[in-house]
Every structure is written in C-alpha cells, then in structure tokens.
Amino acid sequence: MKSITTENLLECLNWRYATKKFDPTQIIPDSTWQALTDALVLTPSSYGLQPWKFWIITNYGIKEELKHLSWNQSQVTDCSHLVVFAIRKNLTIDYVDRYIERIAAVRNVSPESLIGYRDVMVNDVVYGARSLIVNEWATRQTYIALGNFMTSAALLGVDTCPMEGIEPANYDKVLKLSPKGYGTVVACAAGYRAKDDKYGDLAKVRFPVSEMIETLA
C-alpha cells in the first residue's frame, strides 16, 4: 500500500472546515462519491457489527423538506449530497446471525466455526449489560463513521459540514426510518465550498498540542 505523506495529510486536515456555505452548482463526481460511499462502508466498528445505515439524499425536494427540520440551515439544500447517519436500533440475535453468515461467506469459513464469536456478541449487545444501552453504544459507533467520512472527504478535496442541529425524530418521519428499525443520529452535508464563504479563510483555532496530548512512555 502506498501511503500519503505527512505533509499531505496535515495539509488536507488544515484545509477542511465545517463548511457553512456550499456552491449548489458544483456536484461531486460519481467516481469521487463512489469512493466516499466505500469509505463509509469500510468504517471500523466494535466487533465489526456495523450498527448503522447511511441514507444519501440528492433529491432537492427531500432536502428542502429536511432543511425545515434543520434550523433552516442552507447547507442541507445547497450541498451536493446530504448523508443521514442512522443507527440500527435494538440489535437482535437475527442481526448478529446475519453478520456471522456474512463473515462466513466473505472469508469462506463455516458459520459453525464462528459460534464462539457469535456467542460473545450475543451475550454482550443482545443480552448483556451493553444491551441496556445498546442504542447509545450504536450512536457512539456511528460517530466513528462520521469522522471517517469527513476525513476521507478532505483527502479527496470534498467539503463537509457535520450537522447535529437537526430534528432526528422528524428526520425519521420524512425518511420513514422507524418502520425499518433505524433512527437518525446526525447528518453531514458534502459538496464544494462557495467562494464567498467567509469561514473558509479563517485560521483554525485549537488548543496547543502540549495541552491536548500527553504521552506516557
């Protein structure tokens, strides 16, 4: 695998910001968007369980409806693609078994050989202590996907804006998520910044590394 340079990485991370104004005339190319959807799917999760699903909204009518449920923030309608991050609510044995079957198929092993791993997951997220807060756990997992998505986008020169200023329950109604067993957590607009977005040229404000990082060697 060929890695990028440290300079490239930091350049991209310094370039990105929570874009407040998108250029609605600029659409993310299909090949770039395919890479970003692959990045979403490749996001790591605890046990590899992927307790989430991502809804990609490009239909303007739906985006307009969601804008009214997002404090009327223009990013929702002006972005190229709006990603809604949703958790899979109340994980079940059936969900775990589907994951086991997927592992077996991809890695060409028998489901029986994975029974120990299956039982560990079932006794944790379905019946164990974590089952009592499984939706909170899934929400935290979903934020890993959000971070992965935004970093991947920056590396490809795509702007993003994470958005918690939304009405999750009403998002669920518009997208009809509840009957499917999902619940909205957060949204992220993706596209290209408008040239007159004043926030694009502002210096990043972070506390010094010495305050944020402590190494125990």
C-alpha positions as CSV (number, residue, x, y, z in Angstrom):
1,M,0.0,0.0,0.0
2,K,1.3,3.5,-0.9
3,S,0.7,5.9,1.9
4,I,0.4,9.7,1.6
5,T,3.0,11.9,3.1
6,T,2.6,13.5,6.5
7,E,2.6,16.9,4.7
8,N,-0.3,15.9,2.5
9,L,-2.3,14.6,5.5
10,L,-1.8,17.8,7.5
11,E,-2.5,20.0,4.5
12,C,-5.8,18.3,4.0
13,L,-6.8,18.4,7.6
14,N,-5.9,22.1,7.8
15,W,-7.8,22.8,4.6
16,R,-11.1,21.2,5.8
17,Y,-13.5,23.1,7.9
18,A,-17.2,22.9,8.8
19,T,-18.4,24.5,5.5
20,K,-21.2,27.0,6.1
21,K,-21.9,27.9,2.5
22,F,-21.8,25.4,-0.3
23,D,-21.8,26.2,-4.1
24,P,-25.1,24.5,-5.2
25,T,-23.8,24.4,-8.8
26,Q,-21.0,22.1,-8.0
27,I,-21.8,18.4,-7.8
28,I,-19.5,15.7,-6.5
29,P,-18.3,13.5,-9.4
30,D,-19.7,9.9,-9.5
31,S,-16.2,8.3,-9.1
32,T,-15.4,10.5,-6.1
33,W,-18.7,9.8,-4.5
34,Q,-18.3,6.1,-5.0
35,A,-15.0,6.3,-3.1
36,L,-16.7,8.1,-0.3
37,T,-19.5,5.6,0.0
38,D,-16.9,2.9,0.0
39,A,-15.2,4.8,2.8
40,L,-18.4,4.8,4.8
41,V,-18.8,1.1,4.4
42,L,-15.2,0.5,5.4
43,T,-15.6,2.3,8.7
44,P,-14.5,0.2,11.6
45,S,-16.9,-0.7,14.4
46,S,-16.9,-2.7,17.6
47,Y,-17.0,-6.4,16.7
48,G,-17.3,-5.3,13.1
49,L,-21.1,-5.2,13.7
50,Q,-21.8,-2.0,11.8
51,P,-24.9,-1.0,13.8
52,W,-25.8,1.7,11.3
53,K,-27.1,2.6,7.8
54,F,-26.4,5.7,5.8
55,W,-29.1,7.5,3.7
56,I,-27.8,9.6,0.9
57,I,-30.1,12.4,-0.1
58,T,-29.6,14.2,-3.5
59,N,-33.3,14.8,-4.3
60,Y,-33.9,18.6,-3.8
61,G,-37.5,18.2,-2.7
62,I,-36.4,15.9,0.1
63,K,-33.5,18.2,1.1
64,E,-35.9,21.1,1.2
65,E,-38.2,19.2,3.5
66,L,-35.3,18.3,5.7
67,K,-34.0,21.9,5.7
68,H,-37.0,22.9,7.7
69,L,-36.1,20.3,10.2
70,S,-32.5,21.5,10.4
71,W,-32.9,25.1,11.7
72,N,-33.3,26.2,8.1
73,Q,-29.5,25.8,7.5
74,S,-28.7,26.3,3.9
75,Q,-26.1,23.6,3.8
76,V,-28.9,21.0,3.6
77,T,-30.2,22.2,0.3
78,D,-27.1,23.7,-1.2
79,C,-24.8,20.7,-0.7
80,S,-24.2,18.1,-3.4
81,H,-25.0,15.1,-1.2
82,L,-26.6,15.0,2.2
83,V,-25.7,12.0,4.3
84,V,-28.0,11.0,7.1
85,F,-26.3,8.7,9.7
86,A,-28.8,6.4,11.4
87,I,-28.3,3.6,14.0
88,R,-29.8,0.1,13.7
89,K,-31.9,0.2,16.9
90,N,-32.2,-2.6,19.4
91,L,-29.8,-5.2,17.9
92,T,-31.2,-8.7,17.9
93,I,-29.9,-12.3,17.6
94,D,-31.1,-12.3,14.0
95,Y,-28.9,-9.3,13.2
96,V,-25.9,-10.9,14.8
97,D,-26.5,-14.1,12.9
98,R,-26.7,-12.2,9.6
99,Y,-23.3,-10.8,10.4
100,I,-21.9,-14.2,11.2
101,E,-23.3,-15.5,7.9
102,R,-21.6,-12.6,6.1
103,I,-18.3,-13.3,7.7
104,A,-18.6,-17.0,6.7
105,A,-19.4,-16.1,3.1
106,V,-16.6,-13.5,2.7
107,R,-13.9,-15.5,4.4
108,N,-15.0,-18.9,3.1
109,V,-15.4,-20.5,6.6
110,S,-18.3,-22.3,8.1
111,P,-20.8,-20.4,10.4
112,E,-20.2,-23.2,12.9
113,S,-16.6,-22.2,13.3
114,L,-17.7,-18.8,14.4
115,I,-20.1,-19.9,17.1
116,G,-17.8,-18.7,19.9
117,Y,-17.5,-15.3,18.4
118,R,-21.3,-15.2,17.8
119,D,-22.0,-16.1,21.5
120,V,-19.6,-13.3,22.7
121,M,-21.6,-10.7,20.7
122,V,-25.0,-12.1,21.7
123,N,-24.1,-12.2,25.3
124,D,-22.9,-8.6,25.1
125,V,-25.1,-6.5,22.9
126,V,-28.3,-8.6,22.9
127,Y,-28.4,-10.0,26.5
128,G,-25.5,-8.5,28.4
129,A,-25.1,-5.2,30.2
130,R,-24.4,-3.4,27.0
131,S,-27.9,-4.4,25.8
132,L,-29.4,-1.9,28.2
133,I,-27.6,1.0,26.4
134,V,-27.2,-0.6,23.0
135,N,-28.7,2.3,21.1
136,E,-26.4,4.7,22.9
137,W,-23.5,2.4,22.1
138,A,-24.6,2.3,18.4
139,T,-24.8,6.1,18.4
140,R,-21.2,6.4,19.6
141,Q,-20.2,3.8,16.9
142,T,-21.9,5.9,14.3
143,Y,-19.8,9.0,15.1
144,I,-16.8,6.9,14.1
145,A,-18.3,6.7,10.6
146,L,-18.9,10.4,10.6
147,G,-15.3,11.2,11.4
148,N,-14.1,8.6,8.9
149,F,-16.3,10.2,6.2
150,M,-15.2,13.7,6.8
151,T,-11.5,12.8,6.8
152,S,-11.9,10.8,3.6
153,A,-13.7,13.7,2.0
154,A,-11.0,16.1,2.9
155,L,-8.4,13.8,1.4
156,L,-10.4,13.9,-1.8
157,G,-10.9,17.7,-1.8
158,V,-14.6,17.5,-0.8
159,D,-16.0,19.8,1.7
160,T,-18.3,18.7,4.5
161,C,-20.3,20.1,7.4
162,P,-21.4,17.8,10.3
163,M,-24.9,18.8,11.5
164,E,-26.4,18.0,14.9
165,G,-28.7,20.9,14.6
166,I,-31.5,18.7,13.2
167,E,-34.7,17.1,14.5
168,P,-33.8,13.4,14.4
169,A,-37.4,12.2,15.2
170,N,-38.8,14.2,12.3
171,Y,-36.0,13.2,10.0
172,D,-37.1,9.6,10.8
173,K,-40.7,10.5,9.7
174,V,-39.6,12.1,6.4
175,L,-37.3,9.2,5.6
176,K,-39.6,6.6,7.0
177,L,-36.8,5.1,9.1
178,S,-38.7,3.8,12.2
179,P,-40.6,1.0,10.5
180,K,-37.3,-0.1,9.1
181,G,-35.7,-0.3,12.6
182,Y,-33.4,2.7,12.2
183,G,-33.1,6.1,13.9
184,T,-31.4,9.3,12.8
185,V,-28.3,10.4,14.8
186,V,-26.6,13.1,12.8
187,A,-26.3,14.5,9.3
188,C,-23.4,15.6,7.2
189,A,-23.6,17.9,4.1
190,A,-21.0,17.2,1.4
191,G,-20.0,19.2,-1.7
192,Y,-17.8,22.2,-2.5
193,R,-17.5,25.4,-0.6
194,A,-18.8,28.7,-2.1
195,K,-16.1,31.2,-2.9
196,D,-17.7,33.7,-0.7
197,D,-17.9,31.5,2.4
198,K,-16.1,33.8,4.8
199,Y,-15.3,30.9,7.1
200,G,-13.2,29.2,4.5
201,D,-10.2,31.5,5.1
202,L,-10.3,31.7,8.8
203,A,-7.4,30.2,10.7
204,K,-8.1,27.1,12.7
205,V,-8.3,27.6,16.5
206,R,-7.1,24.7,18.5
207,F,-5.5,24.5,21.9
208,P,-1.8,23.8,21.8
209,V,-0.6,20.2,21.3
210,S,1.1,20.3,24.6
211,E,-2.3,20.8,26.3
212,M,-4.2,18.2,24.3
213,I,-1.7,15.4,24.1
214,E,0.0,13.6,27.0
215,T,2.4,10.7,26.3
216,L,3.1,8.1,28.9
217,A,6.3,6.3,27.8
